[in-house]
Amino acid sequence: MAARVTQDTFRKEVLEAEGLVLADFYSDSCIPCKRLSPVLAELEETYGDALKVAKININFDLPLAEQYEVQAVPTLIFFKNGAEQDRRRGLVKKAELQEIIDSLK
């Protein structure tokens, strides 16, 4: 299950995590974010230990969103061993996300 990550836990949960982490910057009022959430849950289940999904609510952690220059939600940032590898904005199709994950894992 995707972990809710805050500014206080971001370093440990995302930057210090081994392997691939998909950071989902979202807002509760964002309809595309709500549509994307079950897709991310499916991907996390499919990939198991090869993928960790971290959810960052920009309404509560705006400084973190600003640090990563998130200007629209949803914004998905792929981190591998603490380094940003790829980024997508908007409602991204599951197949596109799978291609990115497969290329990075």
Backbone hydrogen bonds, N-H to C=O, Kabsch-Sander energy under -0.5 kcal/mol:
donor,donor_aa,acceptor,acceptor_aa,energy
3,A,53,V,-2.2
5,V,3,A,-0.6
5,V,55,K,-2.9
9,T,6,T,-0.5
10,F,6,T,-1.6
13,E,9,T,-2.9
14,V,10,F,-2.7
15,L,10,F,-1.3
16,E,11,R,-2.6
20,L,50,A,-0.6
21,V,79,F,-3.1
22,L,52,K,-3.1
23,A,21,V,-0.7
23,A,77,I,-3.3
24,D,22,L,-0.7
24,D,54,A,-3.5
25,F,23,A,-0.8
25,F,75,T,-3.0
26,Y,24,D,-0.7
26,Y,56,I,-2.5
30,C,27,S,-1.4
31,I,29,S,-0.7
34,K,30,C,-1.7
35,R,31,I,-2.0
36,L,32,P,-1.9
37,S,33,C,-1.7
39,V,35,R,-0.5
40,L,36,L,-2.3
41,A,37,S,-2.0
42,E,38,P,-2.2
43,L,39,V,-2.4
44,E,40,L,-2.4
45,E,41,A,-2.0
46,T,42,E,-2.8
47,Y,43,L,-2.8
48,G,44,E,-1.1
50,A,47,Y,-2.2
51,L,48,G,-1.5
52,K,20,L,-2.0
54,A,22,L,-2.7
54,A,52,K,-0.5
55,K,3,A,-3.1
56,I,24,D,-3.0
56,I,54,A,-0.5
57,N,55,K,-0.5
58,I,26,Y,-2.7
58,I,56,I,-0.7
60,F,57,N,-1.1
61,D,57,N,-1.9
64,L,61,D,-0.5
65,A,61,D,-1.8
66,E,62,L,-2.9
67,Q,63,P,-2.3
68,Y,64,L,-1.7
69,E,66,E,-1.5
70,V,65,A,-2.9
71,Q,69,E,-0.7
75,T,25,F,-1.9
76,L,88,R,-3.4
77,I,23,A,-2.5
77,I,75,T,-0.5
78,F,86,D,-2.6
79,F,21,V,-3.3
79,F,77,I,-0.6
80,K,83,A,-2.6
81,N,19,G,-2.1
83,A,80,K,-1.7
85,Q,78,F,-3.6
86,D,78,F,-1.2
88,R,76,L,-2.6
90,G,74,P,-3.0
92,V,90,G,-1.0
97,L,93,K,-2.0
98,Q,94,K,-2.6
99,E,95,A,-2.0
100,I,96,E,-2.0
101,I,97,L,-2.8
102,D,98,Q,-2.8
103,S,99,E,-1.8
104,L,100,I,-1.5
105,K,101,I,-2.3
